[in-house]
């Protein structure tokens, strides 16, 4: 497939995909949003206001983005079927990887992660899929941090995927939680417990 360039570019940076280091993909998928509507407009608005961003890094004393060639693709007409839309994004990211460029996706919801992860798995194997899943999950949420809610510690554990897809978590606050994951597939289970007595909140990201 041919990658079509946008008329409005992120940070007003205009480079051809061949010369770019990073290819920005606007993909305003909005299929599973349950609180409010309009996230599909997010990529367009981000690009629209991007020239007003403060780009100077006070620690490095320079505009770092000038050392990275950026190009922006035109947002495609997203397919109506959810699965078809995921496949559409996967195809776009595949083409970017063929050019040996880094894809940066601006989207409307978490589910688009799957398309990016599938493409990363084809390019880099399972570790690439995991890295893409972690990165996308970390960058598609609004930053709601305040000092009082920053985690005291991080813990990481690797376990085999249960054959029945049922994983049991035992948080410090008590009360086991059963999490469903895809059997015979890899998944990243992200668990957040803001305070010792708070209930655990989790998210499952397959890759």
C-alpha positions as CSV (number, residue, x, y, z in Angstrom):
1,X,0.0,0.0,0.0
2,X,1.1,3.6,-0.6
3,X,1.5,5.9,2.4
4,X,-0.3,9.2,1.8
5,X,1.1,12.3,3.4
6,X,-1.0,14.8,5.4
7,X,-1.6,18.4,4.4
8,X,-1.2,19.5,8.0
9,X,1.9,18.1,9.7
10,X,2.9,17.6,13.3
11,X,5.0,20.6,14.4
12,X,4.8,21.8,10.8
13,X,7.6,19.4,9.9
14,X,7.5,18.3,6.3
15,X,9.6,15.3,5.3
16,X,9.1,12.4,2.9
17,X,8.7,9.0,4.6
18,X,11.9,7.9,2.9
19,X,13.9,10.7,4.7
20,X,12.0,10.6,8.0
21,X,13.0,8.9,11.2
22,X,9.6,9.0,12.7
23,X,6.3,8.5,10.9
24,X,3.2,9.9,12.7
25,X,0.0,7.9,12.1
26,X,-3.3,9.7,12.9
27,X,-5.8,7.0,13.6
28,X,-8.9,8.3,15.4
29,X,-10.4,4.9,16.2
30,X,-13.4,5.2,18.5
31,X,-15.2,1.9,18.9
32,X,-15.2,1.0,22.6
33,X,-15.3,4.3,24.3
34,X,-17.9,4.2,27.1
35,X,-17.5,7.6,28.7
36,X,-18.3,10.6,26.5
37,X,-17.7,10.8,22.8
38,X,-15.4,12.6,20.4
39,X,-12.0,10.8,21.0
40,X,-11.8,10.2,17.2
41,X,-11.1,13.9,16.8
42,X,-8.0,13.7,19.1
43,X,-5.3,13.1,16.4
44,X,-6.6,16.0,14.3
45,X,-6.6,18.4,17.2
46,X,-3.2,17.3,18.4
47,X,-1.6,18.0,15.0
48,X,-3.5,21.2,14.6
49,X,-2.2,22.7,17.9
50,X,1.3,21.0,17.7
51,X,3.1,24.1,16.2
52,X,2.2,25.9,19.5
53,X,4.1,23.4,21.6
54,X,7.1,24.6,23.6
55,X,9.9,22.4,22.0
56,X,13.0,23.8,23.8
57,X,14.4,21.3,26.3
58,X,15.7,23.2,29.3
59,X,18.0,20.4,30.4
60,X,19.6,19.6,27.1
61,X,19.5,23.3,26.0
62,X,18.2,22.6,22.5
63,X,15.2,21.7,20.4
64,X,15.6,17.9,20.4
65,X,12.9,17.4,17.7
66,X,15.2,19.1,15.2
67,X,17.5,16.1,15.4
68,X,14.7,13.7,14.4
69,X,13.1,13.9,11.0
70,X,9.3,13.7,11.4
71,X,6.7,13.1,8.8
72,X,2.9,12.9,9.2
73,X,0.5,10.6,7.3
74,X,-2.9,11.6,6.2
75,X,-5.6,10.1,8.5
76,X,-7.2,7.2,6.6
77,X,-10.9,6.6,6.3
78,X,-11.2,4.1,9.2
79,X,-13.1,1.0,8.4
80,X,-16.5,0.4,10.1
81,X,-15.8,-3.0,11.5
82,X,-13.7,-2.9,14.7
83,X,-11.6,-5.9,13.7
84,X,-11.2,-4.5,10.1
85,X,-10.0,-1.2,11.6
86,X,-7.4,-3.0,13.7
87,X,-6.2,-4.9,10.6
88,X,-6.1,-1.6,8.7
89,X,-3.8,0.0,11.2
90,X,-1.6,-3.1,11.3
91,X,-1.2,-2.9,7.5
92,X,-0.2,0.8,7.8
93,X,2.4,0.1,10.5
94,X,3.7,-2.9,8.5
95,X,4.5,-0.5,5.6
96,X,6.3,1.9,8.0
97,X,8.4,-0.9,9.3
98,X,9.3,-1.9,5.7
99,X,10.9,1.5,5.4
100,X,12.8,0.9,8.7
101,X,11.0,3.9,10.3
102,X,9.6,4.4,13.8
103,X,5.8,4.6,13.8
104,X,4.1,6.9,16.3
105,X,0.4,6.5,16.5
106,X,-2.1,9.1,17.6
107,X,-5.4,7.4,18.3
108,X,-8.7,7.6,20.0
109,X,-8.7,4.5,22.3
110,X,-6.6,1.7,23.7
111,X,-7.9,-1.1,21.4
112,X,-5.8,0.2,18.5
113,X,-2.8,-1.1,20.4
114,X,-3.5,-4.5,18.9
115,X,-2.9,-3.4,15.4
116,X,0.5,-1.9,16.3
117,X,1.5,-4.9,18.4
118,X,0.7,-7.4,15.6
119,X,2.9,-5.4,13.2
120,X,5.7,-5.2,15.8
121,X,5.6,-9.0,16.3
122,X,6.0,-9.5,12.6
123,X,9.0,-7.2,12.5
124,X,10.7,-8.0,15.9
125,X,9.1,-11.2,17.2
126,X,7.4,-11.5,20.6
127,X,9.7,-9.1,22.4
128,X,8.8,-6.5,19.8
129,X,5.2,-7.1,20.5
130,X,5.7,-6.7,24.2
131,X,7.6,-3.5,23.9
132,X,5.0,-2.0,21.6
133,X,2.2,-3.0,24.0
134,X,3.9,-1.4,26.9
135,X,4.8,1.8,25.0
136,X,1.3,2.2,23.5
137,X,-0.4,1.5,26.9
138,X,1.8,4.1,28.5
139,X,1.2,6.8,25.9
140,X,-2.4,6.5,25.0
141,X,-3.8,7.5,28.5
142,X,-4.1,11.0,29.8
143,X,-1.4,11.8,32.4
144,X,-3.5,12.0,35.7
145,X,-0.5,11.8,38.1
146,X,-0.2,13.9,41.2
147,X,2.5,13.5,43.8
148,X,0.3,11.8,46.3
149,X,-0.7,9.1,43.8
150,X,2.7,8.2,42.4
151,X,3.5,4.5,43.2
152,X,5.9,3.7,46.1
153,X,7.3,0.7,44.2
154,X,7.0,-1.3,41.0
155,X,6.9,-5.1,40.9
156,X,7.3,-7.3,37.9
157,X,6.5,-11.0,37.6
158,X,6.5,-13.4,34.7
159,X,4.2,-16.5,34.8
160,X,3.0,-19.0,32.3
161,X,-0.4,-18.3,30.7
162,X,-3.0,-20.6,32.3
163,X,-4.4,-23.1,29.9
164,X,-7.9,-22.1,30.8
165,X,-7.1,-18.4,30.5
166,X,-8.0,-17.7,34.2
167,X,-5.3,-15.9,36.2
168,X,-5.8,-15.3,39.9
169,X,-4.3,-12.2,41.6
170,X,-4.0,-11.7,45.3
171,X,-3.6,-8.0,46.2
172,X,-2.4,-6.9,49.7
173,X,-5.9,-5.5,50.4
174,X,-7.3,-9.0,50.3
175,X,-9.9,-10.6,48.1
176,X,-8.6,-12.5,45.1
177,X,-9.2,-11.2,41.6
178,X,-9.7,-13.4,38.6
179,X,-8.4,-12.0,35.4
180,X,-9.2,-13.5,32.0
181,X,-6.4,-13.6,29.5
182,X,-6.2,-15.2,26.1
183,X,-5.1,-18.9,26.4
184,X,-2.1,-19.9,24.4
185,X,-1.1,-16.2,23.9
186,X,1.0,-13.8,25.7
187,X,-0.5,-10.9,27.7
188,X,0.7,-8.0,29.7
189,X,-1.4,-7.7,32.9
190,X,-1.0,-4.2,34.4
191,X,-2.1,-3.9,38.0
192,X,-2.4,-0.6,39.9
193,X,-3.0,-0.3,43.7
194,X,-2.8,3.5,44.7
195,X,-2.9,2.8,48.4
196,X,-2.5,-0.3,50.6
197,X,-6.2,-0.6,51.3
198,X,-7.4,0.5,47.8
199,X,-8.9,-2.1,45.5
200,X,-6.7,-3.3,42.6
201,X,-7.4,-1.9,39.1
202,X,-6.1,-3.9,36.2
203,X,-5.8,-3.8,32.5
204,X,-5.1,-6.8,30.1
205,X,-3.0,-6.1,27.0
206,X,-2.6,-9.1,24.7
207,X,0.4,-9.2,22.3
